[in-house]
Amino acid sequence: MTLWLNKQFLILLISGGILAIGNKIYELALPLILYDLTHSSVAMSVMRGIDFLPNLLLAAFIGVWVDRARKKLWSIFSVLVQLILLTILYFWTAYGSPSIYVFYTTGFLLMTLGYAYSNARVALVKLVLPGQHLTPANAAFSFLGTAIAIMGPALTGLILMLSDLNVGLLLTAIAFVPACLLILLLPADPEPSTVPRGNFRQELKEGWNELLRNRILRQITVLVIFLNSTTGMVDATIVFAAKDGLRLDNAALGLVLSAGGIGGLAGSLLISPLRRRFSIGHILGVTTLLSGLAYAVLYFAHSGLILATGLFFDGMFGTISSICIWTYRQESTPQHLIGRVSGITGSAFKLGMPSAILAAGWISQHYSPALVFGTAALLNIVMFIACRMSSLWSPRLTEELRISVH
């Protein structure tokens, strides 16, 4: 039986796609609702910063907890609790006046449960598919995730055209219903064996040792910490700049944000020929510089069109960079360590984002959003210079490491 005739795989793929689309909706809806309630860039930035905390603080540990649970029940529980939280928050916001701390707490719980589901899904795929189907299955999930990430700004742009942003929360909750029902169709997984607690530290240590051994991946991780910080600053500021600075309405803002999704789509089409011609270090270095120039366009933006132009190029270069990073991490990490290395690097990637986002909110509130974009542009230029002077720029070293691993 081929992969695409495997019912359990299709259930996981379709339910995962539904959940990913729903997540994209509420991730933007929550900060926008906070803006409507407070008109504060700081409140929006705190909300965006909280979104990253579960990944930053818990990514290295959630995987161990998932391994000790029944994967199907864990997945249903994670989705069902998210559905309940979103429904409660919708009615509370529509018919009451919740404090900003309610939004902060709910956002943290939603992101934690979403990450817990993602880890459980990885284990379920390995459980329901034979070994020869794992590679094409993971490729399918990667394609779907990338496509939704690229289409995310366009999708949220359409949501912004709704007269009531709170409806975005309800739409997400409704979307989670069929996803939960689909997961119910999966067969029950066997009860996991008890894992001795002493193995927890040793398994994490093995993942750290692999990351420290892989010099190029280690350098890429440091680069991504700073790249994600500047990206977080821009993402947290763009809505405030458009609504408070350029006075764009929700419909116009939706169209502007859609430009980032179109740029991401263009980047996804360019990545394959670029990787055939250039080394990973060259691509990361150049896209870092070009993303900085895109931020400079945002700095000088005095209309929605110029703002959309900057977001288009930011989306394109950011997508090229992200796909390169994900692919190289898979290529250079042994199969039995990929989960731990992914969790550790995933946490490390977010290290600078909360503080960077908070700083962006403070700068926007006390100075101007343009200063945030200018700061991000300068930081990216500095990162390009550092990348140009490091061994990342050497295609020979990158290729030697790839050969040594395989």
C-alpha positions as CSV (number, residue, x, y, z in Angstrom):
1,M,0.0,0.0,0.0
2,T,1.4,3.4,-1.0
3,L,1.7,6.2,1.5
4,W,-1.2,8.2,0.0
5,L,-3.6,5.3,0.4
6,N,-2.7,5.0,4.1
7,K,-5.8,6.2,6.0
8,Q,-4.0,6.9,9.3
9,F,-1.4,9.1,7.5
10,L,-4.1,11.0,5.7
11,I,-5.9,11.6,9.0
12,L,-2.7,13.0,10.5
13,L,-2.0,15.1,7.5
14,I,-5.4,16.7,7.1
15,S,-6.0,17.3,10.8
16,G,-2.5,18.8,11.1
17,G,-3.3,21.1,8.2
18,I,-6.6,22.3,9.8
19,L,-4.9,22.9,13.1
20,A,-2.0,24.8,11.5
21,I,-4.5,27.1,9.6
22,G,-6.4,27.7,12.9
23,N,-3.2,28.5,14.7
24,K,-2.3,31.1,12.1
25,I,-5.6,32.9,12.6
26,Y,-5.5,33.2,16.4
27,E,-1.8,34.1,16.5
28,L,-2.6,37.3,14.8
29,A,-6.1,37.8,16.2
30,L,-5.0,38.0,19.8
31,P,-2.5,40.9,19.4
32,L,-5.0,42.8,17.2
33,I,-7.8,42.3,19.8
34,L,-5.4,43.6,22.4
35,Y,-4.6,46.7,20.3
36,D,-8.3,47.4,19.9
37,L,-8.7,47.2,23.6
38,T,-5.6,49.1,24.7
39,H,-4.2,50.9,21.7
40,S,-0.8,50.1,23.2
41,S,2.1,48.7,21.2
42,V,3.6,47.4,24.4
43,A,0.6,45.2,25.1
44,M,0.8,43.8,21.5
45,S,4.5,43.2,21.9
46,V,4.0,41.4,25.2
47,M,1.4,39.2,23.6
48,R,3.7,38.3,20.7
49,G,6.6,37.7,23.2
50,I,4.5,35.3,25.3
51,D,3.8,33.2,22.2
52,F,7.4,32.2,22.0
53,L,7.9,31.3,25.7
54,P,6.6,27.7,25.5
55,N,9.0,26.9,22.7
56,L,11.8,28.7,24.5
57,L,11.3,27.2,27.9
58,L,9.7,23.8,27.3
59,A,10.7,22.5,23.9
60,A,13.5,20.4,25.3
61,F,11.3,18.8,27.9
62,I,7.9,18.3,26.2
63,G,9.2,15.6,24.0
64,V,10.1,13.4,27.0
65,W,6.7,13.9,28.5
66,V,5.0,13.0,25.2
67,D,7.1,9.8,25.0
68,R,5.7,8.7,28.4
69,A,2.0,9.2,27.3
70,R,-0.4,7.6,24.9
71,K,0.1,9.7,21.8
72,K,-3.5,9.6,20.5
73,L,-5.0,10.6,23.9
74,W,-2.3,13.3,24.3
75,S,-3.2,14.7,20.9
76,I,-6.9,14.7,21.6
77,F,-6.4,16.3,25.0
78,S,-4.2,19.1,23.5
79,V,-6.6,20.0,20.7
80,L,-9.7,19.8,22.9
81,V,-8.3,22.1,25.6
82,Q,-7.3,24.6,22.9
83,L,-10.8,24.5,21.5
84,I,-12.3,25.1,25.0
85,L,-9.9,28.0,25.7
86,L,-10.6,29.7,22.4
87,T,-14.4,29.4,22.9
88,I,-14.3,30.8,26.4
89,L,-12.1,33.7,25.4
90,Y,-14.4,34.5,22.5
91,F,-17.5,34.7,24.6
92,W,-15.7,36.5,27.4
93,T,-14.4,39.1,25.0
94,A,-17.7,39.5,23.1
95,Y,-19.9,39.8,26.2
96,G,-17.4,40.9,28.9
97,S,-14.2,42.8,29.6
98,P,-11.4,40.4,30.3
99,S,-8.1,42.0,31.5
100,I,-5.0,41.8,29.4
101,Y,-3.6,39.2,31.7
102,V,-6.4,36.8,30.6
103,F,-5.1,37.2,27.0
104,Y,-1.5,36.7,28.1
105,T,-2.3,33.5,30.1
106,T,-4.5,32.1,27.3
107,G,-1.9,32.8,24.7
108,F,0.7,31.0,26.7
109,L,-1.5,27.9,27.3
110,L,-2.5,27.8,23.6
111,M,1.1,27.9,22.4
112,T,2.1,25.3,24.9
113,L,-0.7,22.9,23.9
114,G,0.1,23.5,20.2
115,Y,3.7,22.5,20.7
116,A,2.7,19.5,22.7
117,Y,0.4,18.3,19.9
118,S,3.2,18.8,17.3
119,N,5.6,16.5,19.3
120,A,2.9,13.9,19.7
121,R,2.1,14.0,16.0
122,V,5.8,13.2,15.2
123,A,5.6,10.1,17.4
124,L,2.2,9.1,15.9
125,V,3.6,9.2,12.4
126,K,6.5,6.9,13.3
127,L,3.9,4.6,15.1
128,V,1.4,4.2,12.2
129,L,3.8,4.1,9.2
130,P,6.3,1.5,8.2
131,G,9.9,2.6,8.0
132,Q,10.0,3.0,4.2
133,H,7.2,5.5,4.4
134,L,8.7,7.8,7.0
135,T,10.8,9.9,4.6
136,P,8.0,10.7,2.1
137,A,5.6,11.3,5.1
138,N,7.9,13.8,6.7
139,A,8.4,15.5,3.3
140,A,4.6,15.8,3.0
141,F,4.3,17.4,6.5
142,S,7.2,19.7,5.8
143,F,5.6,20.8,2.5
144,L,2.2,21.4,4.1
145,G,3.7,23.3,7.0
146,T,5.8,25.5,4.7
147,A,2.8,26.1,2.4
148,I,0.6,27.2,5.3
149,A,3.4,29.4,6.8
150,I,3.7,31.1,3.4
151,M,0.0,31.5,3.1
152,G,-0.4,32.6,6.7
153,P,-0.2,36.4,6.1
154,A,-2.7,36.1,3.2
155,L,-5.0,34.0,5.3
156,T,-4.9,36.3,8.3
157,G,-5.3,39.3,5.9
158,L,-8.7,37.9,4.9
159,I,-9.6,37.4,8.6
160,L,-8.7,41.1,9.2
161,M,-11.5,42.0,6.8
162,L,-14.1,40.7,9.3
163,S,-16.1,43.4,11.1
164,D,-15.3,41.8,14.5
165,L,-11.9,40.4,15.1
166,N,-13.2,38.3,17.9
167,V,-14.8,36.1,15.3
168,G,-11.3,34.9,14.4
169,L,-11.1,33.2,17.8
170,L,-14.5,31.5,17.2
171,L,-13.5,30.4,13.7
172,T,-10.3,28.8,15.1
173,A,-12.3,27.0,17.7
174,I,-14.8,25.7,15.1
175,A,-11.9,24.6,12.8
176,F,-10.5,22.5,15.7
177,V,-13.7,20.5,16.0
178,P,-13.2,18.4,12.7
179,A,-9.5,18.1,13.5
180,C,-10.3,16.6,16.9
181,L,-12.9,14.2,15.3
182,L,-10.3,13.1,12.7
183,I,-7.8,12.2,15.4
184,L,-10.5,10.1,17.1
185,L,-10.5,7.9,14.0
186,L,-6.9,6.8,14.7
187,P,-6.4,3.4,16.3
188,A,-5.4,3.5,20.0
189,D,-1.6,3.4,20.3
190,P,-0.1,0.8,22.8
191,E,0.6,1.9,26.3
192,P,4.2,3.3,26.4
193,S,6.8,1.5,28.4
194,T,7.9,3.3,31.6
195,V,11.0,5.4,30.9
196,P,13.3,5.6,33.9
197,R,13.7,9.2,34.9
198,G,17.4,8.9,35.0
199,N,17.4,8.7,31.1
200,F,16.0,12.1,30.8
201,R,19.2,14.0,31.5
202,Q,21.3,11.5,29.5
203,E,19.1,11.9,26.4
204,L,19.2,15.7,26.5
205,K,23.0,15.5,27.0
206,E,23.3,13.4,23.8
207,G,21.4,16.0,21.8
208,W,23.6,18.8,23.2
209,N,26.8,16.8,22.4
210,E,25.6,16.4,18.8
211,L,24.9,20.1,18.4
212,L,28.3,21.0,19.9
213,R,30.0,18.5,17.5
214,N,28.4,20.0,14.5
215,R,30.3,23.2,14.0
216,I,28.3,24.6,11.1
217,L,25.0,23.9,12.7
218,R,26.2,25.5,15.9
219,Q,27.2,28.6,14.0
220,I,23.9,28.6,12.1
221,T,22.1,28.4,15.5
222,V,23.8,31.5,16.8
223,L,23.0,33.3,13.6
224,V,19.3,32.3,13.8
225,I,19.1,33.6,17.4
226,F,19.8,37.1,16.1
227,L,17.9,36.7,12.8
228,N,14.7,35.7,14.7
229,S,15.2,38.6,17.1
230,T,15.2,41.2,14.3
231,T,12.3,39.3,12.6
232,G,10.4,39.4,15.8
233,M,11.0,43.1,16.2
234,V,9.6,43.8,12.8
235,D,6.6,41.4,13.0
236,A,5.6,42.8,16.4
237,T,5.8,46.4,15.1
238,I,4.3,46.1,11.6
239,V,0.7,46.1,12.6
240,F,1.2,49.1,15.0
241,A,3.0,51.0,12.3
242,A,0.3,50.4,9.8
243,K,-2.7,51.2,12.0
244,D,-1.3,53.9,14.3
245,G,1.2,55.5,11.9
246,L,-0.3,55.1,8.4
247,R,-3.9,54.9,9.7
248,L,-4.7,51.8,7.5
249,D,-8.1,50.1,8.2
250,N,-8.3,46.4,8.7
251,A,-9.1,45.6,5.0
252,A,-6.0,47.6,3.8
253,L,-3.9,46.1,6.5
254,G,-5.0,42.6,5.4
255,L,-3.8,43.4,1.8
256,V,-0.5,44.8,3.0
257,L,0.2,41.7,5.1
258,S,-0.8,39.5,2.2
259,A,2.3,40.9,0.4
260,G,4.5,39.0,2.8
261,G,2.8,35.8,2.0
262,I,3.2,36.4,-1.8
263,G,6.9,37.0,-1.2
264,G,7.2,33.8,0.8
265,L,5.6,31.9,-2.1
266,A,8.2,33.4,-4.4
267,G,11.0,32.4,-2.1
268,S,9.8,28.9,-1.9
269,L,10.0,28.7,-5.7
270,L,13.5,30.1,-5.8
271,I,15.1,27.9,-3.0
272,S,15.7,24.8,-5.1
273,P,17.8,26.4,-7.9
274,L,19.6,28.5,-5.3
275,R,20.7,25.5,-3.3
276,R,22.0,23.8,-6.4
277,R,24.2,26.8,-7.2
278,F,25.3,28.2,-3.9
279,S,26.5,27.0,-0.5
280,I,24.3,27.2,2.6
281,G,26.6,29.8,4.1
282,H,26.4,32.1,1.1
283,I,22.6,31.8,0.9
284,L,22.2,32.6,4.6
285,G,24.7,35.5,4.5
286,V,23.1,37.1,1.4
287,T,19.5,36.7,2.6
288,T,20.5,38.2,5.9
289,L,21.8,41.3,4.1
290,L,18.8,41.5,1.7
291,S,16.3,41.1,4.7
292,G,18.1,44.1,6.2
293,L,17.5,46.1,3.1
294,A,13.8,45.1,3.2
295,Y,13.7,46.4,6.7
296,A,15.2,49.7,5.4
297,V,12.3,49.9,2.9
298,L,9.9,49.6,5.9
299,Y,11.9,52.4,7.6
300,F,11.2,54.8,4.8
301,A,7.6,53.6,4.2
302,H,5.1,56.4,4.1
303,S,2.3,54.5,2.3
304,G,0.7,51.1,2.4
305,L,2.2,50.3,-1.0
306,I,5.8,50.9,0.2
307,L,5.0,48.9,3.3
308,A,3.7,46.0,1.2
309,T,6.8,46.2,-0.9
310,G,9.1,45.8,2.1
311,L,7.0,43.0,3.4
312,F,7.1,41.2,0.1
313,F,10.9,41.1,0.0
314,D,11.1,40.3,3.7
315,G,8.8,37.3,3.2
316,M,10.8,36.1,0.2
317,F,14.3,36.3,1.8
318,G,13.0,35.1,5.1
319,T,11.5,32.0,3.5
320,I,14.6,31.2,1.6
321,S,16.7,31.4,4.8
322,S,14.3,29.4,6.9
323,I,14.0,26.5,4.4
324,C,17.8,26.4,4.1
325,I,18.2,26.2,7.9
326,W,15.5,23.4,8.3
327,T,17.0,21.4,5.5
328,Y,20.6,21.6,6.6
329,R,19.6,20.6,10.1
330,Q,18.0,17.5,8.7
331,E,20.9,16.7,6.4
332,S,23.6,17.1,9.0
333,T,22.0,15.4,12.0
334,P,21.9,11.6,12.5
335,Q,18.5,10.1,12.3
336,H,18.4,8.9,15.9
337,L,19.2,12.4,17.2
338,I,17.1,14.5,15.0
339,G,14.3,14.9,17.5
340,R,16.5,16.1,20.3
341,V,18.7,18.3,18.1
342,S,15.5,19.9,16.6
343,G,14.1,20.5,20.1
344,I,17.3,22.0,21.4
345,T,17.9,24.2,18.4
346,G,14.2,25.1,18.3
347,S,14.5,26.5,21.8
348,A,17.8,28.2,21.1
349,F,16.3,29.9,18.0
350,K,13.8,31.7,20.2
351,L,16.3,32.9,22.9
352,G,16.4,36.5,21.8
353,M,12.8,36.9,20.6
354,P,10.9,37.8,23.8
355,S,13.3,40.6,24.8
356,A,13.6,41.9,21.2
357,I,9.8,42.0,20.9
358,L,9.5,43.8,24.2
359,A,12.2,46.3,23.2
360,A,10.4,46.9,19.9
361,G,7.1,47.7,21.7
362,W,8.9,50.1,24.0
363,I,10.7,51.9,21.1
364,S,7.4,52.1,19.2
365,Q,5.6,53.5,22.2
366,H,8.2,56.1,23.2
367,Y,9.8,57.0,19.8
368,S,8.5,55.6,16.5
369,P,7.9,52.3,14.7
370,A,10.3,53.5,12.0
371,L,13.1,53.4,14.5
372,V,12.4,49.7,15.1
373,F,12.7,49.0,11.4
374,G,15.9,51.0,11.1
375,T,17.4,49.2,14.1
376,A,16.5,45.8,12.6
377,A,18.1,46.8,9.3
378,L,21.4,47.8,10.9
379,L,21.5,44.6,13.0
380,N,21.0,42.5,9.9
381,I,23.9,44.3,8.1
382,V,26.1,43.6,11.1
383,M,25.1,40.0,11.0
384,F,25.9,39.8,7.4
385,I,29.4,41.1,8.0
386,A,29.9,38.6,10.9
387,C,28.7,35.8,8.6
388,R,31.0,36.9,5.8
389,M,34.0,36.7,8.2
390,S,33.1,33.3,9.6
391,S,33.6,29.8,8.3
392,L,29.9,29.7,7.2
393,W,31.1,31.5,4.1
394,S,33.3,28.6,3.2
395,P,31.5,26.2,0.9
396,R,34.3,23.7,1.2
397,L,33.9,23.4,5.0
398,T,30.1,23.0,4.6
399,E,30.5,20.2,2.1
400,E,33.2,18.5,4.1
401,L,30.9,18.3,7.2
402,R,28.0,17.0,5.1
403,I,30.2,14.2,3.7
404,S,31.6,13.3,7.2
405,V,28.1,13.0,8.6
406,H,26.8,10.8,5.8
